[in-house]
Amino acid sequence: MCLGIPVKIVEKKGNTGIGEIGGVKREVDLRFLENVEIGDFVILHAAFAIQKLDEKEAEETLSLLNALFEIESGTD
């Protein structure tokens, strides 16, 4: 199973960015997308940004993932 996670781009240098989720930062390869700017949300999969999405959609997806984690880990 593959999972893409929404991350917010907080730094950018050429085709490389830094994405942040929950305070964790990781390098993101931006070469597959055009016009990605600092502050944009992208779907991160295997270190590559594969799709841009708006902030509302990103927040909804992150909320669902957080709820799923709470159920799976028994912290509900």
C-alpha positions in Angstrom: 0.0 0.0 0.0 1.2 3.5 -0.8 0.5 6.6 1.2 0.9 10.2 0.2 1.0 12.7 3.1 0.1 16.4 2.8 3.1 18.6 3.8 3.5 22.4 3.8 6.5 23.7 1.8 8.5 25.9 4.2 11.7 26.4 2.2 12.5 26.1 -1.5 15.7 26.1 -3.5 15.3 25.2 -7.2 13.6 21.8 -7.5 14.2 21.0 -3.8 12.0 22.1 -1.0 11.6 21.4 2.7 8.2 20.1 3.7 6.8 20.3 7.2 4.2 18.2 9.0 3.6 18.2 12.7 6.9 20.0 13.3 8.9 17.4 11.4 10.8 18.7 8.3 12.0 16.6 5.4 13.4 17.2 2.0 10.9 17.2 -0.9 11.8 16.8 -4.6 9.6 19.2 -6.5 10.7 18.4 -10.0 7.3 16.9 -11.0 5.2 20.0 -10.2 5.2 23.5 -11.6 4.8 26.7 -9.6 5.3 25.3 -6.1 5.9 28.2 -3.7 6.7 28.5 0.0 3.4 28.1 1.9 1.9 25.7 -0.7 0.7 22.2 0.4 1.7 19.2 -1.6 1.2 15.5 -1.4 4.5 13.8 -0.5 5.2 10.3 -1.6 8.6 8.6 -1.5 10.3 12.0 -1.1 8.6 13.4 -4.2 5.8 16.0 -4.4 3.2 14.5 -6.6 0.3 16.9 -6.4 -0.5 20.4 -5.1 -3.6 20.8 -3.0 -5.3 23.7 -1.2 -4.9 24.4 2.5 -8.5 23.3 3.4 -8.1 20.0 1.6 -4.7 19.4 3.3 -6.1 20.2 6.8 -9.1 17.9 6.2 -6.8 15.0 5.1 -4.4 15.6 8.1 -7.3 15.6 10.5 -8.5 12.3 9.1 -5.0 10.8 9.3 -4.7 12.0 12.9 -8.0 10.4 13.8 -7.0 7.1 12.2 -3.7 7.1 14.1 -5.6 7.7 17.4 -7.9 4.7 16.7 -5.0 2.5 15.6 -2.8 3.3 18.5 -5.5 3.0 21.1 -5.2 6.6 22.3 -8.8 7.4 21.6 
